[in-house]
Amino acid sequence: MSAHPSTLYSETVLAHNRAPKNCGSLVDATHHGVAENAMCGDHLKLSFRVHGNVIAAAMFDGDSCAITTASASMLTEALRGASPARIAELREEMLMMFRAGPLARDDFAAFADLCHHPARQRCALLPFDAAIAALQTKE
Protein backbone atom coordinates (compact mmCIF):
# COMPACT_ATOMS: atom_id res chain seq x y z
CA MET A 1 0.00 0.00 0.00
CA SER A 2 1.39 3.42 -0.88
CA ALA A 3 1.37 6.60 1.13
CA HIS A 4 -1.29 9.24 0.67
CA PRO A 5 -0.71 11.23 -2.56
CA SER A 6 -0.55 14.53 -0.67
CA THR A 7 2.81 13.46 0.77
CA LEU A 8 4.25 14.00 -2.69
CA TYR A 9 3.84 17.74 -2.34
CA SER A 10 5.30 19.15 0.85
CA GLU A 11 5.06 22.89 1.48
CA THR A 12 8.69 23.24 0.34
CA VAL A 13 7.98 21.45 -2.94
CA LEU A 14 4.87 23.54 -3.54
CA ALA A 15 6.72 26.79 -2.77
CA HIS A 16 9.55 25.97 -5.20
CA ASN A 17 7.02 24.93 -7.85
CA ARG A 18 4.96 28.12 -7.48
CA ALA A 19 7.99 30.43 -7.52
CA PRO A 20 10.97 28.49 -8.87
CA LYS A 21 14.38 30.01 -8.36
CA ASN A 22 16.82 30.31 -11.26
CA CYS A 23 14.24 29.49 -13.92
CA GLY A 24 15.14 30.77 -17.38
CA SER A 25 18.12 30.87 -19.72
CA LEU A 26 21.69 31.47 -18.63
CA VAL A 27 23.12 33.42 -21.55
CA ASP A 28 26.80 33.05 -20.63
CA ALA A 29 26.63 29.39 -19.62
CA THR A 30 29.69 27.22 -20.09
CA HIS A 31 27.74 23.95 -19.76
CA HIS A 32 24.29 22.78 -20.91
CA GLY A 33 22.57 19.47 -20.24
CA VAL A 34 19.17 18.06 -21.12
CA ALA A 35 17.20 15.25 -19.50
CA GLU A 36 13.75 13.86 -20.21
CA ASN A 37 11.27 11.69 -18.36
CA ALA A 38 8.97 9.97 -20.83
CA MET A 39 6.69 8.74 -18.03
CA CYS A 40 5.84 12.31 -16.95
CA GLY A 41 6.52 14.12 -20.20
CA ASP A 42 9.14 16.26 -18.47
CA HIS A 43 11.81 17.94 -20.58
CA LEU A 44 14.44 19.89 -18.66
CA LYS A 45 17.48 21.89 -19.70
CA LEU A 46 19.97 22.84 -17.01
CA SER A 47 22.80 25.29 -17.68
CA PHE A 48 25.60 26.53 -15.52
CA ARG A 49 28.66 28.73 -15.67
CA VAL A 50 31.88 27.36 -14.21
CA HIS A 51 34.83 29.58 -13.25
CA GLY A 52 37.87 27.61 -12.19
CA ASN A 53 36.39 24.71 -10.27
CA VAL A 54 33.33 26.55 -8.95
CA ILE A 55 29.80 26.77 -10.32
CA ALA A 56 29.19 30.53 -10.40
CA ALA A 57 25.59 30.35 -11.65
CA ALA A 58 23.02 27.71 -12.57
CA MET A 59 19.61 27.97 -14.23
CA PHE A 60 17.02 25.62 -15.66
CA ASP A 61 14.24 25.79 -18.20
CA GLY A 62 11.70 23.41 -19.68
CA ASP A 63 8.32 21.81 -19.21
CA SER A 64 8.11 19.73 -16.06
CA CYS A 65 5.89 18.51 -13.25
CA ALA A 66 5.87 20.10 -9.80
CA ILE A 67 8.40 17.65 -8.38
CA THR A 68 10.91 18.15 -11.19
CA THR A 69 10.47 21.92 -11.12
CA ALA A 70 10.98 22.06 -7.35
CA SER A 71 14.00 19.78 -7.52
CA ALA A 72 15.57 21.89 -10.29
CA SER A 73 14.93 25.06 -8.29
CA MET A 74 16.57 23.58 -5.19
CA LEU A 75 19.47 22.09 -7.15
CA THR A 76 20.36 25.33 -8.92
CA GLU A 77 20.40 27.07 -5.53
CA ALA A 78 22.56 24.34 -3.97
CA LEU A 79 25.08 24.38 -6.83
CA ARG A 80 25.94 28.08 -6.65
CA GLY A 81 29.45 28.25 -5.19
CA ALA A 82 29.92 24.47 -5.24
CA SER A 83 32.33 22.37 -7.24
CA PRO A 84 30.96 20.39 -10.19
CA ALA A 85 31.71 17.19 -8.23
CA ARG A 86 28.97 18.22 -5.79
CA ILE A 87 26.32 17.28 -8.39
CA ALA A 88 27.06 13.56 -8.13
CA GLU A 89 27.32 13.80 -4.33
CA LEU A 90 23.89 15.44 -4.05
CA ARG A 91 22.37 12.86 -6.41
CA GLU A 92 23.77 10.05 -4.29
CA GLU A 93 22.37 11.70 -1.15
CA MET A 94 18.93 11.78 -2.80
CA LEU A 95 19.16 8.07 -3.65
CA MET A 96 20.21 7.25 -0.09
CA MET A 97 17.30 9.31 1.25
CA PHE A 98 14.86 7.34 -0.93
CA ARG A 99 16.20 4.15 0.68
CA ALA A 100 16.74 5.25 4.29
CA GLY A 101 14.92 8.53 4.94
CA PRO A 102 16.20 12.11 5.23
CA LEU A 103 19.89 12.46 5.98
CA ALA A 104 19.84 16.20 6.59
CA ARG A 105 17.41 19.00 7.28
CA ASP A 106 17.76 20.83 4.00
CA ASP A 107 15.25 21.58 1.27
CA PHE A 108 15.93 18.23 -0.41
CA ALA A 109 14.45 16.47 2.65
CA ALA A 110 11.11 17.64 1.22
CA PHE A 111 11.38 14.70 -1.19
CA ALA A 112 11.77 12.04 1.54
CA ASP A 113 8.22 10.73 1.08
CA LEU A 114 9.07 9.76 -2.48
CA CYS A 115 10.43 6.56 -0.95
CA HIS A 116 6.75 5.52 -1.03
CA HIS A 117 6.38 6.59 -4.68
CA PRO A 118 9.23 4.97 -6.65
CA ALA A 119 7.83 6.06 -10.01
CA ARG A 120 8.07 9.71 -8.95
CA GLN A 121 11.67 9.45 -7.75
CA ARG A 122 12.73 9.85 -11.37
CA CYS A 123 11.06 13.29 -11.35
CA ALA A 124 13.19 14.46 -8.42
CA LEU A 125 16.36 13.04 -9.97
CA LEU A 126 15.83 14.48 -13.45
CA PRO A 127 17.55 17.83 -12.74
CA PHE A 128 20.58 15.96 -11.40
CA ASP A 129 20.72 13.91 -14.60
CA ALA A 130 20.56 17.10 -16.69
CA ALA A 131 23.38 18.59 -14.59
CA ILE A 132 25.52 15.47 -15.00
CA ALA A 133 24.89 15.60 -18.76
CA ALA A 134 25.94 19.26 -18.69
CA LEU A 135 29.29 18.31 -17.17
CA GLN A 136 29.99 16.28 -20.28
CA THR A 137 29.36 19.21 -22.62
CA LYS A 138 31.22 22.47 -22.66
CA GLU A 139 30.52 25.55 -24.78
C-alpha positions in Angstrom: 0.0 0.0 0.0 1.4 3.4 -0.9 1.4 6.6 1.1 -1.3 9.2 0.7 -0.7 11.2 -2.6 -0.6 14.5 -0.7 2.8 13.5 0.8 4.3 14.0 -2.7 3.8 17.7 -2.3 5.3 19.2 0.8 5.1 22.9 1.5 8.7 23.2 0.3 8.0 21.5 -2.9 4.9 23.5 -3.5 6.7 26.8 -2.8 9.5 26.0 -5.2 7.0 24.9 -7.8 5.0 28.1 -7.5 8.0 30.4 -7.5 11.0 28.5 -8.9 14.4 30.0 -8.4 16.8 30.3 -11.3 14.2 29.5 -13.9 15.1 30.8 -17.4 18.1 30.9 -19.7 21.7 31.5 -18.6 23.1 33.4 -21.6 26.8 33.0 -20.6 26.6 29.4 -19.6 29.7 27.2 -20.1 27.7 23.9 -19.8 24.3 22.8 -20.9 22.6 19.5 -20.2 19.2 18.1 -21.1 17.2 15.3 -19.5 13.8 13.9 -20.2 11.3 11.7 -18.4 9.0 10.0 -20.8 6.7 8.7 -18.0 5.8 12.3 -17.0 6.5 14.1 -20.2 9.1 16.3 -18.5 11.8 17.9 -20.6 14.4 19.9 -18.7 17.5 21.9 -19.7 20.0 22.8 -17.0 22.8 25.3 -17.7 25.6 26.5 -15.5 28.7 28.7 -15.7 31.9 27.4 -14.2 34.8 29.6 -13.3 37.9 27.6 -12.2 36.4 24.7 -10.3 33.3 26.5 -8.9 29.8 26.8 -10.3 29.2 30.5 -10.4 25.6 30.3 -11.7 23.0 27.7 -12.6 19.6 28.0 -14.2 17.0 25.6 -15.7 14.2 25.8 -18.2 11.7 23.4 -19.7 8.3 21.8 -19.2 8.1 19.7 -16.1 5.9 18.5 -13.3 5.9 20.1 -9.8 8.4 17.7 -8.4 10.9 18.1 -11.2 10.5 21.9 -11.1 11.0 22.1 -7.4 14.0 19.8 -7.5 15.6 21.9 -10.3 14.9 25.1 -8.3 16.6 23.6 -5.2 19.5 22.1 -7.1 20.4 25.3 -8.9 20.4 27.1 -5.5 22.6 24.3 -4.0 25.1 24.4 -6.8 25.9 28.1 -6.6 29.5 28.3 -5.2 29.9 24.5 -5.2 32.3 22.4 -7.2 31.0 20.4 -10.2 31.7 17.2 -8.2 29.0 18.2 -5.8 26.3 17.3 -8.4 27.1 13.6 -8.1 27.3 13.8 -4.3 23.9 15.4 -4.1 22.4 12.9 -6.4 23.8 10.0 -4.3 22.4 11.7 -1.1 18.9 11.8 -2.8 19.2 8.1 -3.7 20.2 7.3 -0.1 17.3 9.3 1.3 14.9 7.3 -0.9 16.2 4.1 0.7 16.7 5.3 4.3 14.9 8.5 4.9 16.2 12.1 5.2 19.9 12.5 6.0 19.8 16.2 6.6 17.4 19.0 7.3 17.8 20.8 4.0 15.2 21.6 1.3 15.9 18.2 -0.4 14.4 16.5 2.7 11.1 17.6 1.2 11.4 14.7 -1.2 11.8 12.0 1.5 8.2 10.7 1.1 9.1 9.8 -2.5 10.4 6.6 -0.9 6.7 5.5 -1.0 6.4 6.6 -4.7 9.2 5.0 -6.6 7.8 6.1 -10.0 8.1 9.7 -9.0 11.7 9.5 -7.7 12.7 9.8 -11.4 11.1 13.3 -11.3 13.2 14.5 -8.4 16.4 13.0 -10.0 15.8 14.5 -13.5 17.6 17.8 -12.7 20.6 16.0 -11.4 20.7 13.9 -14.6 20.6 17.1 -16.7 23.4 18.6 -14.6 25.5 15.5 -15.0 24.9 15.6 -18.8 25.9 19.3 -18.7 29.3 18.3 -17.2 30.0 16.3 -20.3 29.4 19.2 -22.6 31.2 22.5 -22.7 30.5 25.5 -24.8 
